[in-house]
């Protein structure tokens, strides 16, 4: 799926040019994709980020299987550590060493020693099983890689890549995909937390209001104050400030107003309504 998305994006970017409508792409393109910048709204990134997002949208869950333990990513990294010619040379060295040991064990002096007979037989058996098995696996690996070379059109000497370079390109590309996938998941988690914050704040405010409504406010204690009249016949509310207020505020307990205070307040309201001046028409 990754290859098809990369090819589709490349044809879209090269649309209207001789490079458009291609049937494939050069393998080195995978390494250069991190250098192509992308701008999508307020999000900045590279072409790798865009391909990762499309991969998750079209094939959800496939990337997590690729990066799972024992998945394709780990296999590609392991394959990139070795070169096929080095493996063949190492196997030839093992066979040469085994042949030298067997030659010494089959010498006339060693044949006279009966204690070396079991060692000679064990070494010959392991040589036939292990070394022959490794040679068969190496030939199978070389044959499989030749099929990959043909599939990726790398038959020419200038295009053909050794095994370590070929698998190294793919492992680096998948490492970029893994980094982009982690960044995308972290961004999605931040947005989810951000969207859930207003709801949590509103619920906290409602809970705070409900707790406040259970206890009366101190300001309500000042709504009902004793009413007095001055020498001019005007009514006013007596200040309940004391010397304690000057020295420092003290905590007061709210007490419900007495019926006399309620009646006094109603009288003040009615008196103010009677004394209101009506403008002449």
C-alpha positions in Angstrom: 0.0 0.0 0.0 2.8 2.4 0.7 4.2 2.1 -2.8 0.9 2.8 -4.4 0.3 5.9 -2.3 3.9 7.1 -3.0 3.3 6.6 -6.8 0.0 8.3 -6.7 1.4 11.4 -4.9 4.4 11.5 -7.3 2.1 11.5 -10.3 -0.1 14.2 -8.7 2.9 16.5 -8.0 4.4 15.9 -11.5 1.1 16.3 -13.3 1.4 18.2 -16.5 5.1 17.4 -16.8 7.0 14.6 -18.6 7.4 12.9 -15.3 3.7 12.5 -14.7 1.6 9.4 -15.3 4.6 7.2 -14.3 4.3 3.5 -13.7 6.9 3.4 -11.0 9.5 5.5 -9.1 13.2 5.4 -8.3 14.1 3.7 -5.1 16.1 6.8 -3.9 12.9 8.8 -4.0 12.0 7.2 -0.6 15.0 8.8 1.1 14.3 12.3 -0.5 10.6 12.4 0.6 11.5 13.8 4.0 12.9 16.9 2.3 9.7 17.7 0.5 7.8 20.1 2.8 4.0 20.0 3.2 1.6 22.7 4.4 -1.9 21.6 5.3 -3.8 24.4 7.1 -1.9 25.2 10.3 0.0 21.9 10.2 3.5 21.9 8.9 5.4 18.8 8.0 6.9 16.8 5.1 5.6 14.6 2.4 6.2 11.6 4.7 3.6 13.1 7.2 1.1 13.4 4.4 1.6 9.8 3.2 1.4 8.5 6.8 -2.0 10.3 7.2 -3.3 8.9 4.0 -2.1 5.4 4.9 -3.9 5.6 8.2 -7.1 6.9 6.5 -7.2 4.3 3.7 -5.6 1.3 5.4 -6.2 1.8 9.1 -4.1 -0.4 11.4 -1.7 -1.6 8.7 1.2 0.6 9.9 0.8 -0.7 13.5 1.2 -4.2 12.2 4.3 -3.2 10.2 6.0 -1.8 13.4 4.8 -4.5 15.7 7.5 -6.8 17.3 8.6 -9.2 14.6 7.0 -7.2 11.9 8.3 -6.0 8.5 10.2 -3.1 10.0 12.3 -5.3 12.3 13.0 -7.7 9.4 14.1 -4.9 7.1 16.5 -3.5 9.7 18.0 -7.0 10.3 18.5 -7.5 6.5 20.1 -4.1 6.1 22.9 -5.1 8.6 24.4 -7.7 6.3 25.9 -7.9 2.8 25.3 -11.0 0.7 29.0 -11.2 -0.5 30.2 -11.0 3.1 27.9 -13.8 4.1 29.1 -16.0 1.3 32.8 -15.2 2.2 32.1 -16.0 5.8 30.5 -19.3 4.9 33.4 -20.3 2.8 35.7 -19.5 5.7 33.7 -21.8 8.0 33.9 -24.6 5.5 37.6 -24.2 5.0 38.2 -24.3 8.8 36.1 -27.4 9.1 38.0 -29.1 6.3 41.3 -28.3 8.0 40.2 -29.8 11.3 39.0 -32.9 9.5 42.2 -33.2 7.6 44.1 -33.2 10.9 41.8 -35.7 12.5 42.2 -38.0 9.5 46.0 -37.9 9.6 47.8 -41.2 10.4 48.8 -40.0 13.8 45.2 -39.0 14.8 43.8 -42.3 13.4 45.9 -44.3 15.9 44.2 -42.4 18.7 40.8 -44.1 19.4 39.6 -41.2 21.6 39.5 -38.9 18.5 37.3 -41.2 16.5 34.0 -40.0 18.1 35.1 -36.3 17.7 35.9 -37.0 14.0 32.5 -38.5 13.3 30.6 -35.7 15.1 32.5 -33.0 13.2 31.8 -34.7 9.8 28.1 -35.0 10.7 27.8 -31.3 11.7 29.7 -30.2 8.7 27.3 -32.1 6.4 24.2 -30.8 8.2 25.0 -27.2 9.3 27.3 -26.0 6.5 25.3 -27.6 3.7 22.1 -26.1 5.2 23.7 -22.7 5.4 24.9 -22.9 1.8 21.4 -23.9 0.7 19.8 -20.9 2.6 22.4 -18.5 1.1 21.6 -19.7 -2.5 17.9 -19.3 -1.8 18.4 -15.8 -0.5 20.4 -14.8 -3.6 17.7 -16.3 -5.8 15.0 -14.3 -3.9 17.0 -11.1 -4.2 17.4 -11.6 -7.9 13.6 -11.7 -8.2 13.4 -8.4 -6.2 16.0 -6.9 -8.6 13.9 -7.8 -11.6 10.7 -6.6 -9.9 12.2 -3.2 -9.1 13.9 -3.0 -12.6 17.4 -2.8 -11.2 19.0 -5.2 -13.7 21.4 -2.6 -15.1 24.8 -2.3 -13.3 24.3 1.4 -12.7 20.9 0.9 -11.0 21.5 -2.4 -9.2 21.9 -2.0 -5.5 23.5 -4.4 -3.0 21.3 -6.1 -0.4 22.4 -3.9 2.5 21.8 -0.6 0.5 18.4 -1.8 -0.8 17.0 -2.9 2.6 18.7 0.1 4.2 16.7 2.5 2.1 13.4 0.8 3.0 14.3 0.7 6.7 15.1 4.4 6.7 11.9 5.2 4.9 9.9 3.1 7.4 11.7 4.8 10.3 10.5 8.2 9.0 7.0 6.8 8.7 7.2 5.6 12.3 8.3 9.0 13.5 5.5 10.7 11.6 2.9 8.2 12.9 4.0 8.9 16.6 3.8 12.6 16.0 0.3 12.3 14.4 -1.0 10.2 17.3 0.4 12.7 19.9 -1.2 15.6 18.0 -4.6 13.7 17.9 -4.3 13.1 21.7 -3.6 16.7 22.4 -6.6 17.8 20.3 -8.8 15.3 22.1 -7.8 16.6 25.5 -8.3 20.2 24.3 -11.8 19.5 23.0 -12.7 17.8 26.3 -11.4 20.7 28.5 -14.5 23.1 28.0 -16.8 20.3 29.1 -14.8 19.6 32.2 -14.5 23.3 33.0 -18.3 23.8 32.7 -19.0 20.8 34.8 -16.6 22.1 37.5 -18.2 25.5 37.4 -21.7 24.0 37.8 -20.4 21.9 40.7 -18.9 25.0 42.3 -22.2 27.0 41.9 -24.1 24.1 43.5 -21.8 24.2 46.5 -22.2 27.9 46.8 -25.9 27.8 46.7 -26.0 25.6 49.8 -24.4 28.4 51.9 -25.7 31.9 52.1 -23.5 34.7 50.8 -22.2 37.3 53.2 -23.4 40.1 50.9 -27.0 39.0 51.6 -26.5 40.0 55.2 -26.3 43.7 54.2 -29.6 43.7 52.3 -31.6 44.3 55.5 -30.3 46.9 57.8 -32.1 48.9 60.5 -33.7 52.1 59.2 -33.3 55.5 61.0 -34.5 59.0 60.3 -32.4 62.1 60.5 -33.4 65.5 61.5 -34.5 66.4 58.0 -37.0 63.7 58.0 -35.1 61.7 55.3 -34.6 58.0 55.8 -31.3 56.3 55.6 -29.9 52.9 56.4 -27.7 52.7 59.5 -24.2 51.6 58.8 -23.3 48.5 60.7 -19.6 49.4 60.6 -18.0 49.4 64.0 -14.6 50.1 65.4 -13.9 46.4 64.7 -14.3 47.2 61.0 -11.7 49.9 61.3 -9.3 47.8 63.2 -9.8 44.9 60.9 -12.7 42.8 59.5 -14.0 40.0 61.5 -16.0 37.1 60.3 -19.7 37.5 60.9 -22.4 34.9 60.9 -25.4 35.6 58.8 -28.7 35.8 60.6 -32.1 36.0 59.0 -33.8 39.4 59.2 -36.5 39.9 61.8 -40.1 40.6 60.8 -39.7 44.2 62.2 -36.8 44.8 59.9 -38.8 43.6 56.9 -41.7 45.9 57.8 -39.3 48.9 58.2 -37.8 48.3 54.8 -41.3 48.1 53.2 -42.2 51.4 54.9 -39.0 53.1 53.5 -39.9 51.9 50.0 -43.4 53.3 50.3 -42.2 56.6 51.8 -39.7 57.1 48.9 -42.5 56.4 46.4 -44.7 59.1 48.1 -42.0 61.7 48.1 -41.1 61.2 44.4 -41.5 64.5 42.5 -43.7 64.2 39.4 -42.6 66.7 36.6 -45.2 69.3 35.6 -46.7 68.7 32.2 
